[in-house]
Amino acid sequence: MVEWTDSERAIITSIFSNLDYEEIGRKSLCRCLIVYPWTQRYFGGFGNLYNAETILCNPLIAAHGTRILHGLDRALKNMDDIKNTYAELSLLHSDKLHVDPDNFRLLADCLTVVIAAKMGPAFTVDTQVAWQKFLSVVVSALGRQYH
């Protein structure tokens, strides 16, 4: 189990309380698909992902990005048991969808970039430390079924 300080909990809660899920989710997933084009292979049913413009305008990608952020809500609400919270989702991504677990880390990195850009100077070193700790726990939980 991961130990969270009161400060870390407050920082993570604050980030979520100010998130525009639709904007941040879309931008993060789009960034991941554009910067790491090999991740597109998991989205074959989402239509044309031919170039950055088509990815940025794709409503299915936007909706999935929002869904991902709402999924992170589950981790926020269950910070003391993220591993078990994501057990079923980890199984889905490993056994049914066959997603390379490294893609969770790539998406987490893209999410961090988007949030940092949105927050600007408010994305302090302490904020980054807490946020990346949170995402690393989520990424580890999602990749649990692969080990």
Backbone as CSV, one residue per row, in Angstrom:
resi,resn,N_x,N_y,N_z,CA_x,CA_y,CA_z,C_x,C_y,C_z
1,MET,0.841,-1.170,0.000,0.000,0.000,0.000,0.890,1.238,0.000
2,VAL,0.468,2.241,-0.729,1.192,3.496,-0.838,0.776,4.415,0.300
3,GLU,1.753,5.066,0.867,1.477,6.045,1.922,1.367,7.428,1.281
4,TRP,0.313,8.146,1.611,0.088,9.495,1.092,0.157,10.491,2.237
5,THR,0.866,11.576,2.022,0.863,12.642,3.020,-0.402,13.468,2.839
6,ASP,-0.746,14.218,3.851,-1.904,15.114,3.738,-1.688,16.120,2.618
7,SER,-0.462,16.573,2.470,-0.137,17.532,1.413,-0.344,16.919,0.028
8,GLU,0.114,15.689,-0.154,-0.071,15.019,-1.448,-1.550,14.836,-1.756
9,ARG,-2.303,14.400,-0.777,-3.743,14.225,-0.980,-4.402,15.553,-1.366
10,ALA,-4.016,16.610,-0.695,-4.593,17.930,-0.974,-4.228,18.396,-2.383
11,ILE,-3.004,18.174,-2.782,-2.562,18.585,-4.124,-3.332,17.824,-5.193
12,ILE,-3.421,16.530,-5.057,-4.108,15.709,-6.063,-5.590,16.070,-6.118
13,THR,-6.204,16.233,-4.964,-7.616,16.635,-4.920,-7.800,17.993,-5.581
14,SER,-6.887,18.905,-5.340,-6.964,20.235,-5.943,-6.853,20.174,-7.467
15,ILE,-5.958,19.361,-7.955,-5.819,19.208,-9.414,-7.139,18.729,-10.002
16,PHE,-7.728,17.701,-9.408,-8.988,17.162,-9.930,-10.128,18.169,-9.827
17,SER,-10.141,18.953,-8.771,-11.247,19.895,-8.592,-11.249,20.996,-9.639
18,ASN,-10.117,21.210,-10.267,-10.009,22.267,-11.273,-9.934,21.731,-12.709
19,LEU,-10.084,20.432,-12.887,-9.963,19.839,-14.217,-11.232,20.017,-15.046
20,ASP,-11.044,20.408,-16.274,-12.100,20.334,-17.277,-11.881,18.983,-17.960
21,TYR,-12.636,17.985,-17.562,-12.408,16.615,-18.014,-12.441,16.490,-19.532
22,GLU,-13.383,17.182,-20.157,-13.510,17.085,-21.609,-12.271,17.664,-22.305
23,GLU,-11.834,18.807,-21.879,-10.673,19.450,-22.511,-9.378,18.683,-22.228
24,ILE,-9.114,18.420,-20.978,-7.856,17.786,-20.589,-7.796,16.341,-21.085
25,GLY,-8.910,15.623,-20.993,-8.944,14.246,-21.484,-8.677,14.173,-22.973
26,ARG,-9.360,15.023,-23.738,-9.161,15.046,-25.193,-7.728,15.406,-25.537
27,LYS,-7.228,16.471,-24.962,-5.872,16.922,-25.281,-4.820,15.876,-24.919
28,SER,-4.997,15.218,-23.803,-4.014,14.231,-23.348,-3.990,13.007,-24.256
29,LEU,-5.167,12.466,-24.565,-5.208,11.288,-25.428,-4.761,11.648,-26.837
30,CYS,-5.173,12.791,-27.347,-4.713,13.220,-28.679,-3.197,13.346,-28.709
31,ARG,-2.634,13.968,-27.689,-1.178,14.138,-27.626,-0.490,12.776,-27.657
32,CYS,-1.018,11.838,-26.900,-0.428,10.502,-26.854,-0.462,9.844,-28.232
33,LEU,-1.595,9.919,-28.898,-1.746,9.279,-30.212,-0.899,9.953,-31.288
34,ILE,-0.668,11.243,-31.145,0.127,11.983,-32.129,1.623,11.806,-31.860
35,VAL,2.034,11.966,-30.621,3.453,11.880,-30.271,3.957,10.442,-30.344
36,TYR,3.116,9.501,-29.989,3.467,8.079,-30.003,2.507,7.357,-30.947
37,PRO,2.695,7.486,-32.256,1.711,6.975,-33.220,1.448,5.471,-33.136
38,TRP,2.381,4.700,-32.612,2.146,3.265,-32.493,1.020,2.951,-31.512
39,THR,0.665,3.906,-30.648,-0.444,3.677,-29.722,-1.795,3.694,-30.437
40,GLN,-1.818,4.182,-31.652,-3.065,4.248,-32.423,-3.636,2.868,-32.723
41,ARG,-2.812,1.850,-32.712,-3.276,0.510,-33.094,-4.402,-0.006,-32.204
42,TYR,-4.537,0.547,-31.029,-5.604,0.119,-30.117,-6.913,0.846,-30.379
43,PHE,-6.911,1.755,-31.323,-8.086,2.572,-31.589,-8.569,2.413,-33.032
44,GLY,-8.391,1.230,-33.571,-8.769,0.956,-34.952,-10.242,1.199,-35.236
45,GLY,-11.084,1.018,-34.250,-12.513,1.219,-34.430,-12.959,2.660,-34.260
46,PHE,-12.005,3.572,-34.094,-12.331,4.972,-33.855,-12.303,5.807,-35.135
47,GLY,-12.205,5.160,-36.271,-12.233,5.889,-37.543,-10.868,6.364,-37.979
48,ASN,-10.871,7.403,-38.785,-9.671,7.921,-39.420,-8.748,8.584,-38.389
49,LEU,-7.565,8.033,-38.238,-6.533,8.613,-37.384,-5.288,8.882,-38.228
50,TYR,-5.518,9.314,-39.468,-4.469,9.443,-40.465,-3.402,10.468,-40.100
51,ASN,-3.808,11.561,-39.502,-2.844,12.602,-39.159,-3.305,13.337,-37.897
52,ALA,-2.494,14.281,-37.458,-2.802,15.004,-36.218,-4.153,15.709,-36.294
53,GLU,-4.451,16.301,-37.418,-5.719,17.039,-37.553,-6.928,16.130,-37.375
54,THR,-6.876,14.947,-37.992,-8.017,14.041,-37.876,-8.144,13.488,-36.457
55,ILE,-7.008,13.297,-35.790,-7.040,12.836,-34.400,-7.649,13.910,-33.510
56,LEU,-7.208,15.144,-33.695,-7.685,16.250,-32.868,-9.176,16.521,-33.046
57,CYS,-9.720,16.182,-34.207,-11.135,16.443,-34.503,-12.030,15.226,-34.285
58,ASN,-11.460,14.116,-33.856,-12.209,12.870,-33.745,-13.044,12.858,-32.454
59,PRO,-14.371,12.824,-32.581,-15.221,12.849,-31.379,-15.105,11.587,-30.522
60,LEU,-14.761,10.458,-31.132,-14.602,9.226,-30.356,-13.351,9.287,-29.488
61,ILE,-12.296,9.888,-30.018,-11.072,10.073,-29.242,-11.353,11.029,-28.086
62,ALA,-12.050,12.121,-28.381,-12.390,13.099,-27.341,-13.201,12.435,-26.231
63,ALA,-14.183,11.642,-26.608,-15.032,10.974,-25.617,-14.234,9.973,-24.789
64,HIS,-13.321,9.258,-25.433,-12.518,8.291,-24.695,-11.554,8.998,-23.743
65,GLY,-11.010,10.126,-24.163,-10.146,10.906,-23.281,-10.890,11.334,-22.025
66,THR,-12.130,11.754,-22.196,-12.967,12.135,-21.054,-13.221,10.917,-20.164
67,ARG,-13.491,9.777,-20.773,-13.733,8.536,-20.028,-12.502,8.158,-19.195
68,ILE,-11.321,8.353,-19.770,-10.086,8.046,-19.047,-9.972,8.905,-17.788
69,LEU,-10.257,10.198,-17.926,-10.165,11.070,-16.751,-11.205,10.702,-15.692
70,HIS,-12.399,10.327,-16.119,-13.391,9.873,-15.150,-12.930,8.577,-14.490
71,GLY,-12.188,7.768,-15.218,-11.606,6.564,-14.631,-10.566,6.897,-13.571
72,LEU,-9.839,7.987,-13.779,-8.875,8.420,-12.771,-9.568,8.895,-11.494
73,ASP,-10.806,9.338,-11.633,-11.610,9.697,-10.463,-11.701,8.533,-9.476
74,ARG,-11.788,7.342,-10.031,-11.872,6.150,-9.179,-10.626,6.018,-8.310
75,ALA,-9.475,6.344,-8.890,-8.234,6.291,-8.110,-8.225,7.368,-7.037
76,LEU,-8.700,8.545,-7.384,-8.774,9.637,-6.417,-9.651,9.250,-5.230
77,LYS,-10.773,8.630,-5.520,-11.726,8.261,-4.464,-11.264,7.046,-3.657
78,ASN,-10.279,6.327,-4.193,-9.789,5.104,-3.546,-8.270,5.118,-3.433
79,MET,-7.721,6.241,-3.029,-6.263,6.390,-3.014,-5.557,5.365,-2.133
80,ASP,-6.229,4.837,-1.153,-5.602,3.861,-0.273,-5.718,2.431,-0.791
81,ASP,-6.380,2.261,-1.943,-6.540,0.916,-2.512,-6.645,0.982,-4.040
82,ILE,-5.762,1.726,-4.655,-5.789,1.886,-6.113,-5.573,0.552,-6.815
83,LYS,-4.713,-0.257,-6.268,-4.391,-1.550,-6.872,-5.641,-2.393,-7.085
84,ASN,-6.440,-2.542,-6.050,-7.666,-3.334,-6.163,-8.758,-2.599,-6.935
85,THR,-8.754,-1.286,-6.865,-9.732,-0.488,-7.597,-9.614,-0.717,-9.095
86,TYR,-8.389,-0.910,-9.565,-8.148,-1.084,-10.996,-7.937,-2.539,-11.420
87,ALA,-8.180,-3.483,-10.545,-7.943,-4.892,-10.876,-8.731,-5.332,-12.108
88,GLU,-10.008,-4.999,-12.153,-10.854,-5.398,-13.279,-10.432,-4.686,-14.571
89,LEU,-10.110,-3.415,-14.463,-9.678,-2.646,-15.629,-8.334,-3.153,-16.152
90,SER,-7.461,-3.555,-15.255,-6.174,-4.128,-15.647,-6.389,-5.433,-16.411
91,LEU,-7.281,-6.249,-15.920,-7.604,-7.518,-16.581,-8.170,-7.266,-17.979
92,LEU,-9.072,-6.312,-18.106,-9.646,-5.963,-19.404,-8.558,-5.548,-20.393
93,HIS,-7.673,-4.651,-19.969,-6.641,-4.141,-20.868,-5.592,-5.201,-21.216
94,SER,-5.339,-6.123,-20.305,-4.327,-7.144,-20.597,-4.904,-8.311,-21.384
95,ASP,-6.009,-8.871,-20.935,-6.530,-10.101,-21.532,-7.411,-9.885,-22.751
96,LYS,-8.213,-8.849,-22.741,-9.147,-8.637,-23.855,-8.600,-7.669,-24.901
97,LEU,-8.076,-6.543,-24.434,-7.624,-5.502,-25.369,-6.161,-5.658,-25.771
98,HIS,-5.394,-6.408,-24.991,-3.972,-6.657,-25.256,-3.170,-5.368,-25.429
99,VAL,-3.415,-4.424,-24.545,-2.718,-3.146,-24.588,-1.337,-3.308,-23.972
100,ASP,-0.325,-2.810,-24.668,1.030,-2.806,-24.139,1.022,-1.946,-22.875
101,PRO,1.430,-2.485,-21.727,1.335,-1.725,-20.480,2.183,-0.453,-20.467
102,ASP,3.185,-0.363,-21.303,3.987,0.859,-21.365,3.157,2.039,-21.864
103,ASN,2.076,1.744,-22.574,1.214,2.826,-23.072,0.532,3.586,-21.940
104,PHE,0.329,2.947,-20.812,-0.250,3.654,-19.668,0.702,4.742,-19.192
105,ARG,1.991,4.416,-19.183,2.998,5.398,-18.786,3.078,6.535,-19.784
106,LEU,3.021,6.206,-21.071,3.065,7.249,-22.105,1.880,8.200,-21.969
107,LEU,0.708,7.647,-21.740,-0.480,8.489,-21.562,-0.363,9.324,-20.288
108,ALA,0.164,8.745,-19.230,0.356,9.497,-17.979,1.310,10.663,-18.202
109,ASP,2.362,10.440,-18.986,3.297,11.525,-19.298,2.603,12.630,-20.086
110,CYS,1.786,12.247,-21.052,1.050,13.239,-21.843,0.061,14.000,-20.968
111,LEU,-0.599,13.310,-20.080,-1.534,13.949,-19.163,-0.806,14.961,-18.279
112,THR,0.367,14.600,-17.825,1.159,15.509,-16.995,1.536,16.763,-17.770
113,VAL,1.951,16.611,-19.013,2.319,17.765,-19.846,1.117,18.689,-20.031
114,VAL,-0.034,18.116,-20.334,-1.243,18.916,-20.570,-1.671,19.645,-19.298
115,ILE,-1.644,18.959,-18.186,-2.035,19.593,-16.921,-1.028,20.674,-16.530
116,ALA,0.250,20.399,-16.706,1.272,21.404,-16.383,1.090,22.649,-17.236
117,ALA,0.806,22.449,-18.512,0.595,23.604,-19.403,-0.636,24.393,-18.971
118,LYS,-1.671,23.698,-18.576,-2.913,24.356,-18.147,-2.713,25.116,-16.834
119,MET,-1.986,24.528,-15.906,-1.796,25.144,-14.598,-0.736,26.247,-14.609
120,GLY,0.182,26.162,-15.552,1.233,27.174,-15.623,2.097,27.167,-14.369
121,PRO,2.397,28.367,-13.843,3.285,28.466,-12.672,2.730,27.770,-11.419
122,ALA,1.434,27.497,-11.387,0.855,26.788,-10.243,1.278,25.315,-10.210
123,PHE,1.821,24.833,-11.322,2.314,23.449,-11.365,3.749,23.463,-10.824
124,THR,3.830,23.534,-9.512,5.117,23.653,-8.819,5.818,22.299,-8.768
125,VAL,7.020,22.316,-8.254,7.763,21.077,-8.076,6.995,20.132,-7.150
126,ASP,6.473,20.657,-6.058,5.702,19.815,-5.129,4.451,19.242,-5.795
127,THR,3.820,20.041,-6.633,2.644,19.570,-7.369,3.044,18.439,-8.304
128,GLN,4.130,18.623,-9.017,4.585,17.591,-9.944,4.939,16.303,-9.208
129,VAL,5.613,16.423,-8.088,5.993,15.230,-7.316,4.741,14.441,-6.904
130,ALA,3.770,15.130,-6.338,2.543,14.450,-5.893,1.782,13.861,-7.073
131,TRP,1.651,14.636,-8.150,0.900,14.190,-9.320,1.554,12.972,-9.958
132,GLN,2.872,13.019,-10.121,3.540,11.891,-10.760,3.554,10.661,-9.859
133,LYS,3.579,10.850,-8.564,3.453,9.715,-7.648,2.079,9.069,-7.829
134,PHE,1.050,9.891,-7.867,-0.310,9.402,-8.060,-0.416,8.614,-9.371
135,LEU,0.066,9.205,-10.461,-0.033,8.524,-11.754,0.810,7.257,-11.801
136,SER,1.952,7.247,-11.133,2.779,6.035,-11.150,2.078,4.891,-10.428
137,VAL,1.324,5.203,-9.393,0.554,4.168,-8.687,-0.564,3.648,-9.597
138,VAL,-1.225,4.556,-10.312,-2.285,4.156,-11.242,-1.702,3.294,-12.365
139,VAL,-0.606,3.725,-12.946,0.028,2.978,-14.036,0.442,1.586,-13.557
140,SER,0.998,1.514,-12.371,1.384,0.219,-11.810,0.160,-0.677,-11.609
141,ALA,-0.925,-0.107,-11.110,-2.149,-0.883,-10.893,-2.733,-1.374,-12.215
142,LEU,-2.697,-0.533,-13.231,-3.228,-0.946,-14.540,-2.363,-2.033,-15.177
143,GLY,-1.083,-2.022,-14.893,-0.189,-3.025,-15.457,-0.049,-4.264,-14.605
144,ARG,-0.784,-4.337,-13.550,-0.666,-5.432,-12.581,-0.897,-6.804,-13.209
145,GLN,-1.875,-6.937,-14.077,-2.215,-8.235,-14.684,-1.127,-8.741,-15.629
146,TYR,-0.234,-7.884,-16.009,0.806,-8.261,-16.961,1.966,-8.969,-16.292
147,HIS,2.078,-8.862,-14.980,3.242,-9.393,-14.272,3.039,-10.831,-13.881
